[in-house]
Amino acid sequence: MWCLFLIILDQLTKYFIHNYFPGTTELFGKFFRLEYSQNTGMAFGIPVPYTLLIISNILLMGLIIWIINKEFDMEQPIGKAALILIISGAVGNVIDRITRGFVIDFIGIWRWPNFNLADTYISCGILLMIVFYGKLKGTNK
């Protein structure tokens, strides 16, 4: 249920930005802005052929889910939250790649490359896994 909510939120923000904010709107000077961009590559716009990108995204998503389920105690709420965030972010960006041929990025912070909610979900999920690794590590696997 949470995955669906987060995916819909990601897609709605991308739709809104794509249709109503085609340029740049500075919110806190040049430090924080809404800046529409299309990412046809991997993370940070690294160029990769489209077919390879789709296949690798799906395989990587499957691998991450497998590793999380194998290595971590999913009875822990933090583990569940991390998995939900990572899956939601990955699915949100794969939807873009399949339906548009690119990922819509729109959050700009200082000199960091633009990103979107799906990227934020993935980053937060991975951060949870790293910070709470000791608590999430399955002991009876």
C-alpha positions in Angstrom: 0.0 0.0 0.0 2.8 2.5 0.9 4.7 1.6 -2.2 1.7 2.5 -4.4 1.2 5.8 -2.5 4.8 6.8 -2.9 4.9 5.8 -6.6 1.7 7.8 -7.3 3.2 10.8 -5.4 6.4 10.6 -7.5 4.5 10.3 -10.7 2.1 13.2 -9.8 5.0 15.5 -9.0 6.7 14.6 -12.3 3.5 15.2 -14.2 3.0 18.6 -12.5 6.6 19.7 -13.2 6.5 18.4 -16.8 3.3 20.3 -17.6 3.5 23.4 -15.5 7.2 24.2 -14.7 9.2 23.7 -17.9 12.0 26.0 -16.8 13.6 27.1 -13.5 12.0 28.6 -10.5 14.3 29.7 -7.7 12.9 29.2 -4.3 15.9 30.1 -2.1 18.2 31.8 -4.5 20.5 29.5 -6.4 20.7 27.1 -3.4 17.2 25.5 -3.9 15.2 25.5 -7.0 12.7 23.7 -9.2 14.5 23.1 -12.4 12.9 20.8 -15.0 15.4 18.4 -16.7 15.2 15.1 -18.6 17.7 12.4 -17.6 18.2 9.9 -20.5 21.1 8.2 -18.7 21.8 6.5 -15.5 22.5 8.3 -12.2 23.8 11.9 -12.8 23.0 11.5 -16.5 25.8 9.0 -17.3 25.0 7.9 -20.9 23.9 4.3 -21.4 22.0 2.7 -24.3 18.3 2.7 -23.7 17.7 -1.0 -23.8 20.6 -1.8 -21.6 19.4 0.9 -19.2 15.9 -0.6 -18.9 17.2 -4.2 -18.5 19.9 -3.2 -15.9 17.3 -1.1 -13.9 15.0 -4.1 -13.6 17.8 -6.6 -12.9 19.3 -4.3 -10.3 16.0 -3.7 -8.6 15.5 -7.5 -8.4 19.0 -8.0 -7.1 18.6 -5.4 -4.4 15.2 -6.9 -3.3 16.8 -10.3 -3.1 19.8 -9.1 -1.1 17.6 -7.2 1.3 15.3 -10.2 1.8 18.2 -12.6 2.3 20.5 -10.5 4.5 18.1 -8.4 6.6 15.5 -9.0 9.2 12.3 -7.8 7.6 10.4 -8.1 10.8 12.0 -4.7 11.8 9.9 -1.7 10.8 13.1 0.1 9.6 13.8 -2.8 7.3 10.3 -2.7 5.9 10.5 1.1 5.5 13.8 0.9 3.7 12.6 -1.8 1.3 9.4 0.2 0.6 11.4 3.3 -0.2 13.9 1.5 -2.5 11.2 -0.4 -4.4 9.0 2.8 -4.8 11.9 4.9 -6.1 13.1 2.2 -8.5 9.6 1.6 -9.9 8.9 5.3 -10.2 12.0 5.9 -12.3 11.4 2.7 -14.4 7.9 3.9 -15.2 9.4 7.1 -16.5 12.0 5.3 -18.6 9.4 3.0 -20.2 6.7 5.6 -20.8 8.8 8.6 -21.7 12.2 7.3 -22.6 13.8 9.5 -19.8 13.4 10.4 -16.2 12.0 13.8 -15.2 14.3 15.5 -12.6 13.3 18.7 -11.0 14.8 19.3 -7.6 17.9 21.4 -7.7 20.1 21.9 -4.7 23.2 24.1 -5.0 25.5 22.4 -7.5 24.2 18.9 -7.1 22.7 17.3 -10.2 18.9 17.6 -10.4 16.9 14.7 -8.9 13.3 13.7 -8.1 11.2 12.1 -5.4 12.0 8.6 -6.6 15.7 9.3 -6.3 15.1 10.7 -2.8 13.2 7.5 -1.8 16.1 5.3 -3.0 18.7 7.4 -1.2 16.8 7.4 2.0 16.1 3.7 1.8 19.8 3.0 1.3 20.7 5.4 4.1 18.4 3.6 6.5 20.0 0.3 5.5 23.5 1.7 6.2 22.7 3.5 9.4 20.7 0.6 11.0 22.7 -2.2 9.4 23.5 -3.8 12.8 19.9 -3.8 13.9 18.7 -5.1 10.5 21.2 -7.8 9.9 19.5 -11.2 10.1 21.0 -13.4 12.8 19.3 -16.6 12.0 19.8 -16.9 8.2 
